[in-house]
Amino acid sequence: MPIPPFLARLRQKIGHDLVLLPTIVVIARDREDRILFVHDRDSDSWTLPGGLIEPGESPADAAVREVWEETRMRIRLTHIAAVVGGPDCVTNYSNGDQIAWVATVFAARADEGEPVADGLETRAACFLDAPAMQATALRADTRRFLETAQAAGQGAYFQPTDWAPDVAQRNPE
């Protein structure tokens, strides 16, 4: 689904202005340890399956739903690989909409079968091995998701904090 109804209603009120949205991304591997990718129609680039978490939906359900909608693949989530957000997590869509996002990145195993693009959001869907990934032009955020997940191993990666409280504000005189 290109734009969920809740976001379409919000866009009627705020236009193309920046909105912060929770999202999910899925790094799904098949039995050969290849990773599932989709060719996104809007950005005309290869990326990982993912999208918005809808109101009332859990991040895990959003992950399973988005992979199904974009690739017709059934997956089994294994763990949270990373949580990614910050200044590099802003997207400007071709229609002028702007979003900032915080992504929960899930690791998953794909069931048997071959992925099929939905034709709406995705032009193509396939599994890529490491050499094919190196030879494919991937979006910058996609490379970031893969790198953070690899750095985390079986744990969960999150960006180190830069924020610290102003100690003077804690002890006003």
N, CA and C atoms as a LAMMPS dump frame, in Angstrom:
ITEM: TIMESTEP
0
ITEM: NUMBER OF ATOMS
519
ITEM: BOX BOUNDS ff ff ff
-5.0000000000000000e+02 5.0000000000000000e+02
-5.0000000000000000e+02 5.0000000000000000e+02
-5.0000000000000000e+02 5.0000000000000000e+02
ITEM: ATOMS id mol type element x y z
1 1 1 N 0.843 -1.173 0
2 1 2 C 0 0 0
3 1 3 C 0.892 1.241 0
4 2 1 N 0.797 2.101 -0.987
5 2 2 C 1.681 3.256 -1.098
6 2 3 C 1.618 4.213 0.089
7 3 1 N 0.425 4.615 0.545
8 3 2 C 0.309 5.492 1.702
9 3 3 C -0.875 5.018 2.535
10 4 1 N -0.623 4.693 3.807
11 4 2 C -1.72 4.219 4.651
12 4 3 C -2.781 5.308 4.837
13 5 1 N -4.038 4.911 5.017
14 5 2 C -5.113 5.894 5.176
15 5 3 C -4.877 6.902 6.297
16 6 1 N -4.311 6.463 7.449
17 6 2 C -4.085 7.402 8.552
18 6 3 C -3.114 8.499 8.134
19 7 1 N -2.104 8.142 7.344
20 7 2 C -1.129 9.135 6.91
21 7 3 C -1.707 10.038 5.819
22 8 1 N -2.543 9.484 4.968
23 8 2 C -3.204 10.301 3.942
24 8 3 C -4.075 11.373 4.601
25 9 1 N -4.789 10.993 5.675
26 9 2 C -5.617 11.977 6.391
27 9 3 C -4.746 13.043 7.052
28 10 1 N -3.63 12.626 7.622
29 10 2 C -2.706 13.576 8.243
30 10 3 C -2.127 14.517 7.194
31 11 1 N -1.773 13.987 6.036
32 11 2 C -1.221 14.814 4.956
33 11 3 C -2.229 15.857 4.468
34 12 1 N -3.522 15.546 4.52
35 12 2 C -4.547 16.536 4.141
36 12 3 C -4.495 17.743 5.069
37 13 1 N -4.057 17.525 6.304
38 13 2 C -3.995 18.608 7.291
39 13 3 C -2.66 19.345 7.276
40 14 1 N -1.565 18.607 7.074
41 14 2 C -0.244 19.235 7.2
42 14 3 C 0.494 19.399 5.87
43 15 1 N -0.093 18.914 4.802
44 15 2 C 0.569 19.018 3.505
45 15 3 C 1.809 18.141 3.454
46 16 1 N 2.882 18.682 2.897
47 16 2 C 4.122 17.921 2.715
48 16 3 C 5.091 18.084 3.877
49 17 1 N 4.696 18.803 4.947
50 17 2 C 5.594 19.08 6.07
51 17 3 C 6.176 17.803 6.664
52 18 1 N 7.308 17.976 7.307
53 18 2 C 8.013 16.873 7.945
54 18 3 C 7.184 16.27 9.075
55 19 1 N 7.107 14.942 9.103
56 19 2 C 6.434 14.215 10.173
57 19 3 C 7.34 13.06 10.607
58 20 1 N 7.415 12.824 11.916
59 20 2 C 8.217 11.736 12.472
60 20 3 C 7.354 10.489 12.559
61 21 1 N 7.849 9.382 11.99
62 21 2 C 7.068 8.147 11.93
63 21 3 C 7.881 6.94 12.397
64 22 1 N 7.244 6.016 13.124
65 22 2 C 7.904 4.759 13.467
66 22 3 C 7.848 3.819 12.265
67 23 1 N 8.957 3.166 11.98
68 23 2 C 9.028 2.267 10.835
69 23 3 C 9.702 0.955 11.229
70 24 1 N 9.622 0.009 10.331
71 24 2 C 10.344 -1.258 10.498
72 24 3 C 11.106 -1.548 9.207
73 25 1 N 12.166 -2.309 9.355
74 25 2 C 12.959 -2.821 8.244
75 25 3 C 13.243 -4.277 8.566
76 26 1 N 13.275 -5.126 7.541
77 26 2 C 13.495 -6.551 7.778
78 26 3 C 14.682 -7.042 6.956
79 27 1 N 15.608 -7.675 7.648
80 27 2 C 16.726 -8.364 7.001
81 27 3 C 16.387 -9.853 7.065
82 28 1 N 15.759 -10.337 5.999
83 28 2 C 15.295 -11.727 5.948
84 28 3 C 16.27 -12.562 5.129
85 29 1 N 16.713 -13.648 5.712
86 29 2 C 17.66 -14.545 5.047
87 29 3 C 16.974 -15.855 4.685
88 30 1 N 17.398 -16.405 3.533
89 30 2 C 16.881 -17.712 3.138
90 30 3 C 17.825 -18.794 3.646
91 31 1 N 17.584 -20.031 3.27
92 31 2 C 18.411 -21.158 3.744
93 31 3 C 19.851 -21.087 3.254
94 32 1 N 20.068 -20.362 2.171
95 32 2 C 21.423 -20.205 1.635
96 32 3 C 22.105 -18.953 2.195
97 33 1 N 21.471 -18.308 3.177
98 33 2 C 21.97 -17.109 3.844
99 33 3 C 21.975 -15.874 2.942
100 34 1 N 21.223 -15.934 1.85
101 34 2 C 21.05 -14.754 1.011
102 34 3 C 20.017 -13.842 1.665
103 35 1 N 20.085 -12.554 1.351
104 35 2 C 19.19 -11.568 1.964
105 35 3 C 18.141 -11.118 0.953
106 36 1 N 16.92 -10.947 1.449
107 36 2 C 15.787 -10.533 0.63
108 36 3 C 15.839 -9.02 0.376
109 37 1 N 15.763 -8.637 -0.905
110 37 2 C 15.752 -7.23 -1.305
111 37 3 C 14.559 -6.954 -2.201
112 38 1 N 14.155 -5.675 -2.21
113 38 2 C 13.103 -5.218 -3.11
114 38 3 C 13.608 -4.009 -3.88
115 39 1 N 13.115 -3.851 -5.1
116 39 2 C 13.419 -2.653 -5.884
117 39 3 C 12.25 -1.695 -5.69
118 40 1 N 12.506 -0.629 -4.938
119 40 2 C 11.475 0.336 -4.563
120 40 3 C 11.116 1.225 -5.745
121 41 1 N 9.825 1.334 -6.039
122 41 2 C 9.358 2.136 -7.191
123 41 3 C 9.605 3.627 -6.968
124 42 1 N 9.315 4.13 -5.748
125 42 2 C 9.408 5.569 -5.516
126 42 3 C 10.847 6.073 -5.635
127 43 1 N 11.796 5.364 -5.029
128 43 2 C 13.193 5.818 -5.069
129 43 3 C 13.963 5.233 -6.248
130 44 1 N 13.356 4.278 -6.964
131 44 2 C 14.006 3.594 -8.078
132 44 3 C 15.353 3.01 -7.653
133 45 1 N 15.346 2.326 -6.487
134 45 2 C 16.584 1.744 -5.977
135 45 3 C 16.28 0.473 -5.189
136 46 1 N 17.332 -0.306 -4.953
137 46 2 C 17.221 -1.551 -4.206
138 46 3 C 17.334 -1.26 -2.719
139 47 1 N 16.485 -1.918 -1.953
140 47 2 C 16.464 -1.719 -0.513
141 47 3 C 15.916 -2.974 0.163
142 48 1 N 15.844 -2.931 1.468
143 48 2 C 15.267 -4.02 2.244
144 48 3 C 13.763 -3.796 2.385
145 49 1 N 12.982 -4.849 2.537
146 49 2 C 11.551 -4.663 2.767
147 49 3 C 11.324 -3.892 4.072
148 50 1 N 10.294 -3.076 4.074
149 50 2 C 9.978 -2.336 5.294
150 50 3 C 8.928 -1.292 5.038
151 51 1 N 8.588 -0.569 6.093
152 51 2 C 7.597 0.482 5.959
153 51 3 C 7.104 0.972 7.289
154 52 1 N 5.98 1.666 7.245
155 52 2 C 5.408 2.305 8.429
156 52 3 C 4.705 1.31 9.341
157 53 1 N 4.796 1.586 10.638
158 53 2 C 3.976 0.88 11.618
159 53 3 C 2.669 1.658 11.69
160 54 1 N 1.569 0.977 11.485
161 54 2 C 0.269 1.644 11.479
162 54 3 C -0.281 1.752 12.897
163 55 1 N -1.168 2.725 13.147
164 55 2 C -1.741 2.877 14.486
165 55 3 C -2.345 1.571 14.987
166 56 1 N -2.012 1.207 16.224
167 56 2 C -2.522 -0.011 16.833
168 56 3 C -1.802 -1.273 16.435
169 57 1 N -0.798 -1.173 15.583
170 57 2 C -0.068 -2.342 15.089
171 57 3 C 1.251 -2.476 15.841
172 58 1 N 1.621 -3.695 16.188
173 58 2 C 2.916 -3.907 16.833
174 58 3 C 4.018 -3.839 15.778
175 59 1 N 5.241 -3.473 16.187
176 59 2 C 6.346 -3.481 15.221
177 59 3 C 6.546 -4.856 14.577
178 60 1 N 6.402 -5.925 15.347
179 60 2 C 6.583 -7.273 14.787
180 60 3 C 5.53 -7.58 13.727
181 61 1 N 4.281 -7.237 14.015
182 61 2 C 3.237 -7.464 13.015
183 61 3 C 3.478 -6.625 11.77
184 62 1 N 3.931 -5.388 11.962
185 62 2 C 4.23 -4.525 10.812
186 62 3 C 5.331 -5.152 9.952
187 63 1 N 6.336 -5.737 10.598
188 63 2 C 7.439 -6.358 9.858
189 63 3 C 6.945 -7.516 8.998
190 64 1 N 6.169 -8.399 9.591
191 64 2 C 5.654 -9.559 8.852
192 64 3 C 4.718 -9.092 7.73
193 65 1 N 3.863 -8.117 8.029
194 65 2 C 2.919 -7.603 7.023
195 65 3 C 3.651 -6.951 5.855
196 66 1 N 4.604 -6.074 6.144
197 66 2 C 5.314 -5.37 5.067
198 66 3 C 6.053 -6.334 4.145
199 67 1 N 6.713 -7.337 4.713
200 67 2 C 7.417 -8.307 3.867
201 67 3 C 6.402 -9.038 2.986
202 68 1 N 5.267 -9.439 3.556
203 68 2 C 4.245 -10.13 2.765
204 68 3 C 3.716 -9.227 1.655
205 69 1 N 3.37 -7.973 1.999
206 69 2 C 2.81 -7.072 1.002
207 69 3 C 3.786 -6.803 -0.145
208 70 1 N 5.061 -6.635 0.173
209 70 2 C 6.045 -6.256 -0.841
210 70 3 C 6.611 -7.427 -1.625
211 71 1 N 6.59 -8.656 -1.047
212 71 2 C 7.281 -9.776 -1.689
213 71 3 C 6.488 -11.082 -1.735
214 72 1 N 5.367 -11.138 -1.052
215 72 2 C 4.581 -12.365 -0.914
216 72 3 C 5.387 -13.489 -0.257
217 73 1 N 6.359 -13.106 0.567
218 73 2 C 7.156 -14.08 1.321
219 73 3 C 6.682 -14.119 2.763
220 74 1 N 6.593 -15.331 3.305
221 74 2 C 6.306 -15.505 4.725
222 74 3 C 7.641 -15.577 5.447
223 75 1 N 7.717 -14.862 6.567
224 75 2 C 8.966 -14.837 7.333
225 75 3 C 8.703 -15.186 8.791
226 76 1 N 9.789 -15.556 9.467
227 76 2 C 9.771 -15.796 10.908
228 76 3 C 10.803 -14.856 11.519
229 77 1 N 10.348 -13.926 12.351
230 77 2 C 11.264 -12.977 12.985
231 77 3 C 12.122 -13.714 14.003
232 78 1 N 13.417 -13.378 14.054
233 78 2 C 14.325 -14.041 14.993
234 78 3 C 14.786 -13.126 16.117
235 79 1 N 15.04 -11.858 15.816
236 79 2 C 15.435 -10.911 16.861
237 79 3 C 15.446 -9.488 16.306
238 80 1 N 15.524 -8.529 17.208
239 80 2 C 15.72 -7.141 16.797
240 80 3 C 17.208 -6.96 16.582
241 81 1 N 17.569 -6.547 15.387
242 81 2 C 18.974 -6.382 15.037
243 81 3 C 19.485 -4.984 15.359
244 82 1 N 18.611 -3.981 15.247
245 82 2 C 19.058 -2.605 15.464
246 82 3 C 17.859 -1.684 15.633
247 83 1 N 18.127 -0.538 16.216
248 83 2 C 17.182 0.568 16.24
249 83 3 C 17.949 1.762 15.684
250 84 1 N 17.444 2.336 14.6
251 84 2 C 18.177 3.373 13.876
252 84 3 C 17.308 4.619 13.731
253 85 1 N 17.886 5.764 14.027
254 85 2 C 17.203 7.043 13.863
255 85 3 C 18.243 8.15 13.845
256 86 1 N 17.796 9.375 13.866
257 86 2 C 18.721 10.496 13.929
258 86 3 C 18.744 11.335 12.679
259 87 1 N 19.752 12.19 12.571
260 87 2 C 19.775 13.182 11.487
261 87 3 C 19.851 12.601 10.077
262 88 1 N 20.372 11.399 9.925
263 88 2 C 20.462 10.793 8.588
264 88 3 C 19.187 10.047 8.203
265 89 1 N 18.198 10.055 9.068
266 89 2 C 16.986 9.272 8.843
267 89 3 C 15.831 10.179 8.431
268 90 1 N 16.009 10.818 7.295
269 90 2 C 15.003 11.707 6.725
270 90 3 C 14.832 11.311 5.268
271 91 1 N 13.577 11.264 4.817
272 91 2 C 13.288 10.902 3.429
273 91 3 C 12.403 11.975 2.81
274 92 1 N 12.755 12.368 1.594
275 92 2 C 11.933 13.273 0.796
276 92 3 C 11.412 12.479 -0.391
277 93 1 N 10.096 12.308 -0.445
278 93 2 C 9.488 11.532 -1.511
279 93 3 C 9.301 12.373 -2.773
280 94 1 N 9.136 11.704 -3.891
281 94 2 C 9.005 12.393 -5.176
282 94 3 C 7.78 13.308 -5.229
283 95 1 N 6.764 13.044 -4.398
284 95 2 C 5.569 13.898 -4.38
285 95 3 C 5.729 15.11 -3.451
286 96 1 N 6.897 15.237 -2.79
287 96 2 C 7.149 16.362 -1.903
288 96 3 C 6.978 16.05 -0.427
289 97 1 N 6.371 14.907 -0.09
290 97 2 C 6.212 14.542 1.317
291 97 3 C 7.569 14.346 1.965
292 98 1 N 7.674 14.782 3.23
293 98 2 C 8.904 14.633 3.993
294 98 3 C 8.604 13.843 5.262
295 99 1 N 9.469 12.87 5.558
296 99 2 C 9.341 12.149 6.821
297 99 3 C 10.71 12.024 7.468
298 100 1 N 10.692 11.999 8.773
299 100 2 C 11.836 11.552 9.565
300 100 3 C 11.352 10.251 10.195
301 101 1 N 12.25 9.319 10.412
302 101 2 C 11.816 8.018 10.884
303 101 3 C 12.782 7.424 11.888
304 102 1 N 12.237 6.575 12.707
305 102 2 C 13.011 5.722 13.604
306 102 3 C 12.647 4.304 13.21
307 103 1 N 13.642 3.527 12.832
308 103 2 C 13.391 2.172 12.329
309 103 3 C 13.82 1.11 13.335
310 104 1 N 12.917 0.188 13.584
311 104 2 C 13.271 -1.041 14.278
312 104 3 C 13.647 -2.033 13.185
313 105 1 N 14.878 -2.519 13.233
314 105 2 C 15.382 -3.428 12.208
315 105 3 C 15.315 -4.853 12.761
316 106 1 N 14.507 -5.678 12.114
317 106 2 C 14.346 -7.068 12.53
318 106 3 C 15.197 -7.98 11.664
319 107 1 N 15.761 -9.013 12.278
320 107 2 C 16.348 -10.124 11.542
321 107 3 C 15.266 -11.19 11.413
322 108 1 N 15.289 -11.914 10.31
323 108 2 C 14.245 -12.911 10.068
324 108 3 C 14.769 -14.032 9.186
325 109 1 N 14.027 -15.113 9.196
326 109 2 C 14.24 -16.233 8.285
327 109 3 C 13.062 -16.29 7.338
328 110 1 N 13.343 -16.462 6.063
329 110 2 C 12.287 -16.54 5.045
330 110 3 C 11.885 -17.992 4.836
331 111 1 N 10.587 -18.202 4.713
332 111 2 C 10.089 -19.525 4.371
333 111 3 C 10.469 -19.835 2.929
334 112 1 N 10.195 -21.035 2.529
335 112 2 C 10.529 -21.444 1.173
336 112 3 C 9.699 -20.697 0.146
337 113 1 N 10.203 -20.673 -1.062
338 113 2 C 9.511 -19.996 -2.149
339 113 3 C 10.355 -18.864 -2.689
340 114 1 N 9.879 -18.298 -3.752
341 114 2 C 10.568 -17.18 -4.393
342 114 3 C 9.769 -15.898 -4.196
343 115 1 N 10.445 -14.793 -3.912
344 115 2 C 9.732 -13.529 -3.73
345 115 3 C 9.121 -13.03 -5.037
346 116 1 N 7.998 -12.323 -4.894
347 116 2 C 7.287 -11.746 -6.027
348 116 3 C 6.993 -10.281 -5.691
349 117 1 N 7.399 -9.371 -6.548
350 117 2 C 7.131 -7.948 -6.324
351 117 3 C 5.64 -7.672 -6.372
352 118 1 N 5.198 -6.692 -5.573
353 118 2 C 3.762 -6.383 -5.534
354 118 3 C 3.308 -5.519 -6.703
355 119 1 N 4.233 -4.867 -7.409
356 119 2 C 3.871 -4.027 -8.542
357 119 3 C 3.392 -2.644 -8.156
358 120 1 N 3.109 -2.416 -6.889
359 120 2 C 2.694 -1.094 -6.407
360 120 3 C 3.875 -0.357 -5.801
361 121 1 N 4.419 -0.928 -4.731
362 121 2 C 5.567 -0.324 -4.065
363 121 3 C 6.888 -0.854 -4.63
364 122 1 N 6.864 -2.094 -5.088
365 122 2 C 8.098 -2.738 -5.526
366 122 3 C 8.019 -3.186 -6.98
367 123 1 N 9.11 -2.962 -7.702
368 123 2 C 9.21 -3.392 -9.105
369 123 3 C 9.747 -4.813 -9.227
370 124 1 N 10.572 -5.193 -8.247
371 124 2 C 11.201 -6.51 -8.271
372 124 3 C 11.508 -6.916 -6.84
373 125 1 N 11.688 -8.211 -6.629
374 125 2 C 12.066 -8.755 -5.327
375 125 3 C 12.932 -9.974 -5.575
376 126 1 N 14.019 -10.093 -4.819
377 126 2 C 14.91 -11.24 -4.997
378 126 3 C 15.825 -11.389 -3.788
379 127 1 N 16.444 -12.553 -3.701
380 127 2 C 17.472 -12.793 -2.694
381 127 3 C 18.828 -12.523 -3.326
382 128 1 N 19.709 -11.861 -2.571
383 128 2 C 21.061 -11.58 -3.05
384 128 3 C 22.082 -12.145 -2.073
385 129 1 N 23.147 -12.752 -2.629
386 129 2 C 24.25 -13.194 -1.784
387 129 3 C 25.238 -12.025 -1.639
388 130 1 N 26.28 -12.22 -0.861
389 130 2 C 27.228 -11.135 -0.568
390 130 3 C 27.854 -10.536 -1.834
391 131 1 N 28.359 -11.34 -2.792
392 131 2 C 28.92 -10.733 -4.001
393 131 3 C 27.89 -9.929 -4.797
394 132 1 N 26.666 -10.428 -4.878
395 132 2 C 25.621 -9.702 -5.611
396 132 3 C 25.277 -8.394 -4.914
397 133 1 N 25.28 -8.393 -3.57
398 133 2 C 25.011 -7.149 -2.837
399 133 3 C 26.084 -6.111 -3.118
400 134 1 N 27.33 -6.55 -3.195
401 134 2 C 28.43 -5.625 -3.475
402 134 3 C 28.3 -5.02 -4.865
403 135 1 N 27.747 -5.78 -5.795
404 135 2 C 27.616 -5.317 -7.181
405 135 3 C 26.322 -4.548 -7.435
406 136 1 N 25.45 -4.454 -6.428
407 136 2 C 24.146 -3.81 -6.598
408 136 3 C 24.161 -2.437 -5.944
409 137 1 N 23.604 -1.454 -6.634
410 137 2 C 23.498 -0.107 -6.072
411 137 3 C 22.377 -0.103 -5.033
412 138 1 N 22.758 -0.115 -3.761
413 138 2 C 21.803 -0.105 -2.668
414 138 3 C 21.68 1.31 -2.11
415 139 1 N 20.495 1.643 -1.606
416 139 2 C 20.316 2.939 -0.954
417 139 3 C 21.267 3.044 0.232
418 140 1 N 21.675 4.261 0.557
419 140 2 C 22.605 4.494 1.671
420 140 3 C 22.018 3.984 2.992
421 141 1 N 20.727 4.213 3.219
422 141 2 C 20.143 3.748 4.475
423 141 3 C 20.123 2.221 4.531
424 142 1 N 19.998 1.568 3.394
425 142 2 C 20.02 0.107 3.351
426 142 3 C 21.387 -0.407 3.773
427 143 1 N 22.441 0.189 3.257
428 143 2 C 23.801 -0.217 3.676
429 143 3 C 23.981 0.011 5.175
430 144 1 N 23.425 1.12 5.676
431 144 2 C 23.53 1.413 7.109
432 144 3 C 22.816 0.335 7.928
433 145 1 N 21.609 -0.075 7.509
434 145 2 C 20.892 -1.122 8.232
435 145 3 C 21.704 -2.414 8.26
436 146 1 N 22.259 -2.795 7.132
437 146 2 C 23.049 -4.025 7.055
438 146 3 C 24.287 -3.944 7.936
439 147 1 N 24.963 -2.8 7.923
440 147 2 C 26.174 -2.629 8.735
441 147 3 C 25.863 -2.656 10.228
442 148 1 N 24.792 -1.984 10.644
443 148 2 C 24.461 -1.972 12.065
444 148 3 C 24.041 -3.357 12.538
445 149 1 N 23.301 -4.072 11.721
446 149 2 C 22.879 -5.423 12.086
447 149 3 C 24.081 -6.351 12.203
448 150 1 N 25.028 -6.201 11.29
449 150 2 C 26.233 -7.037 11.341
450 150 3 C 27.063 -6.701 12.577
451 151 1 N 27.158 -5.424 12.91
452 151 2 C 27.927 -4.998 14.078
453 151 3 C 27.316 -5.53 15.374
454 152 1 N 26 -5.68 15.383
455 152 2 C 25.308 -6.126 16.594
456 152 3 C 25.42 -7.624 16.818
457 153 1 N 25.667 -8.401 15.763
458 153 2 C 25.675 -9.855 15.91
459 153 3 C 24.284 -10.329 16.274
460 154 1 N 24.161 -11.052 17.373
461 154 2 C 22.85 -11.534 17.825
462 154 3 C 22.212 -10.592 18.837
463 155 1 N 22.894 -9.495 19.178
464 155 2 C 22.318 -8.511 20.089
465 155 3 C 21.518 -7.502 19.303
466 156 1 N 21.357 -6.321 19.865
467 156 2 C 20.651 -5.242 19.173
468 156 3 C 21.542 -4.011 19.163
469 157 1 N 21.755 -3.449 17.996
470 157 2 C 22.555 -2.245 17.845
471 157 3 C 21.688 -1.019 18.084
472 158 1 N 22.253 -0.049 18.768
473 158 2 C 21.649 1.275 18.826
474 158 3 C 22.777 2.287 18.823
475 159 1 N 22.488 3.468 18.293
476 159 2 C 23.503 4.492 18.185
477 159 3 C 23.92 4.955 19.572
478 160 1 N 25.225 5.123 19.797
479 160 2 C 25.664 5.648 21.089
480 160 3 C 25.084 7.049 21.306
481 161 1 N 24.812 7.356 22.551
482 161 2 C 24.208 8.641 22.853
483 161 3 C 25.22 9.784 22.825
484 162 1 N 24.786 10.917 22.324
485 162 2 C 25.57 12.15 22.36
486 162 3 C 24.987 13.122 23.374
487 163 1 N 23.771 12.848 23.834
488 163 2 C 23.072 13.766 24.7
489 163 3 C 23.516 13.588 26.142
490 164 1 N 23.649 14.703 26.849
491 164 2 C 23.94 14.692 28.28
492 164 3 C 23.156 15.839 28.913
493 165 1 N 22.695 15.648 30.137
494 165 2 C 21.934 16.72 30.771
495 165 3 C 22.826 17.901 31.11
496 166 1 N 22.196 19.061 31.176
497 166 2 C 22.89 20.265 31.624
498 166 3 C 22.86 20.228 33.142
499 167 1 N 23.999 19.926 33.761
500 167 2 C 24.059 19.743 35.202
501 167 3 C 23.624 21 35.937
502 168 1 N 23.873 22.174 35.371
503 168 2 C 23.477 23.418 36.014
504 168 3 C 21.958 23.513 36.152
505 169 1 N 21.22 22.933 35.216
506 169 2 C 19.747 22.968 35.299
507 169 3 C 19.22 22.048 36.397
508 170 1 N 19.972 21.051 36.753
509 170 2 C 19.516 20.099 37.77
510 170 3 C 19.58 20.691 39.168
511 171 1 N 20.552 21.543 39.382
512 171 2 C 20.764 22.125 40.711
513 171 3 C 20.627 23.642 40.673
514 172 1 N 19.43 24.146 40.395
515 172 2 C 19.289 25.603 40.361
516 172 3 C 19.434 26.186 41.769
517 173 1 N 20.029 27.367 41.834
518 173 2 C 20.203 27.994 43.152
519 173 3 C 19.319 29.196 43.299
